[in-house]
Amino acid sequence: MKKKEEKRGPTLFDFVQSTKEEKKPARPESDRDVVEELYHLVKNKKRVSKEEVVRWAKERGITTADLIKAIERLVTERKIRKKLDDEGNLVYEAYG
């Protein structure tokens, strides 16, 4: 008596292989573009509130994570600084 052949279903490796082949959608803006655009915004306005920066980022489709990275990079490079205004709101100012 012969055994019936079992059909093999998908395995974990099939799943991993198929996800590797899928390409991630390209971001509309690179990290460097976000940093430069944010710096120009702060530099041109001299002082920008956190709410204005968040609104600006949403209009351009920039994620919160990318925005935070850009802010931290500019602070680290000493191009902008974080301050509290007279009412206790967070603002960003350009050095100089």
Backbone torsions as a table, in degrees:
resi	resn	phi	psi	omega
1	MET	NA	128.4	-179.2
2	LYS	-90.6	144.5	176.6
3	LYS	-78.4	145.2	175.7
4	LYS	-71.4	140.2	177.4
5	GLU	-73.5	130.9	179.0
6	GLU	-89.7	139.0	176.1
7	LYS	-84.3	134.6	-178.7
8	ARG	-87.4	129.4	177.0
9	GLY	-88.7	179.3	179.1
10	PRO	-65.7	146.0	178.7
11	THR	-111.4	173.8	177.9
12	LEU	-60.7	-37.1	-179.3
13	PHE	-66.0	-34.2	175.9
14	ASP	-62.3	-41.0	180.0
15	PHE	-65.7	-46.7	-179.5
16	VAL	-61.8	-42.1	-179.3
17	GLN	-64.9	-40.6	-178.2
18	SER	-70.1	-32.6	179.5
19	THR	-74.6	-29.7	177.7
20	LYS	-67.6	-33.3	-177.5
21	GLU	-73.8	-26.0	179.9
22	GLU	-71.2	137.1	179.3
23	LYS	-92.9	140.3	176.7
24	LYS	-75.3	144.0	178.2
25	PRO	-65.1	139.6	-179.1
26	ALA	-70.9	140.0	177.7
27	ARG	-74.2	143.2	-179.8
28	PRO	-66.4	-26.6	-177.9
29	GLU	-134.2	140.7	177.7
30	SER	-81.8	167.1	-179.5
31	ASP	-59.8	-41.4	-176.8
32	ARG	-65.2	-37.9	178.1
33	ASP	-62.9	-41.2	-179.9
34	VAL	-63.9	-43.3	-179.9
35	VAL	-61.8	-48.0	-178.1
36	GLU	-64.9	-44.0	-179.7
37	GLU	-64.3	-41.4	178.6
38	LEU	-64.3	-42.1	178.7
39	TYR	-61.6	-42.6	179.1
40	HIS	-65.5	-37.0	177.1
41	LEU	-61.2	-49.4	-178.3
42	VAL	-68.0	-40.9	-178.5
43	LYS	-64.3	-42.2	-178.1
44	ASN	-70.3	-36.4	-177.8
45	LYS	-91.6	-8.0	-178.5
46	LYS	69.7	-44.4	-179.6
47	ARG	-144.0	125.3	-177.7
48	VAL	-130.1	132.6	179.0
49	SER	-76.1	160.3	178.6
50	LYS	-60.2	-39.7	-179.5
51	GLU	-62.5	-40.5	177.8
52	GLU	-63.4	-41.3	-179.2
53	VAL	-65.5	-42.4	179.5
54	VAL	-64.3	-42.7	178.3
55	ARG	-62.5	-44.0	178.2
56	TRP	-58.9	-44.4	-179.4
57	ALA	-66.0	-40.8	179.6
58	LYS	-63.0	-39.6	179.2
59	GLU	-61.7	-30.8	-177.8
60	ARG	-97.0	0.6	179.1
61	GLY	73.7	26.2	179.6
62	ILE	-86.6	131.5	-179.6
63	THR	-72.5	158.7	179.0
64	THR	-61.2	-40.5	180.0
65	ALA	-61.5	-44.3	179.4
66	ASP	-66.0	-36.6	178.7
67	LEU	-65.3	-44.6	180.0
68	ILE	-63.4	-41.6	177.8
69	LYS	-60.8	-42.7	-179.3
70	ALA	-64.8	-42.8	179.4
71	ILE	-62.5	-48.1	-178.8
72	GLU	-62.7	-37.1	178.6
73	ARG	-64.7	-44.1	179.5
74	LEU	-66.6	-36.7	177.3
75	VAL	-66.8	-43.2	179.8
76	THR	-63.9	-39.1	179.0
77	GLU	-78.6	0.6	179.8
78	ARG	59.0	39.9	174.7
79	LYS	-96.0	-32.9	175.4
80	ILE	-132.4	164.2	175.1
81	ARG	-135.0	153.0	177.2
82	LYS	-95.0	136.2	177.9
83	LYS	-143.0	163.0	171.1
84	LEU	-104.1	134.1	177.6
85	ASP	-81.1	-174.3	-176.4
86	ASP	-61.6	-27.2	-179.1
87	GLU	-92.9	0.8	179.1
88	GLY	87.5	13.1	178.0
89	ASN	-89.5	144.3	179.4
90	LEU	-75.1	130.2	176.5
91	VAL	-131.4	158.2	176.6
92	TYR	-115.7	134.6	179.4
93	GLU	-126.4	146.3	175.8
94	ALA	-83.5	143.1	175.5
95	TYR	-69.3	146.5	173.9
96	GLY	107.4	NA	NA
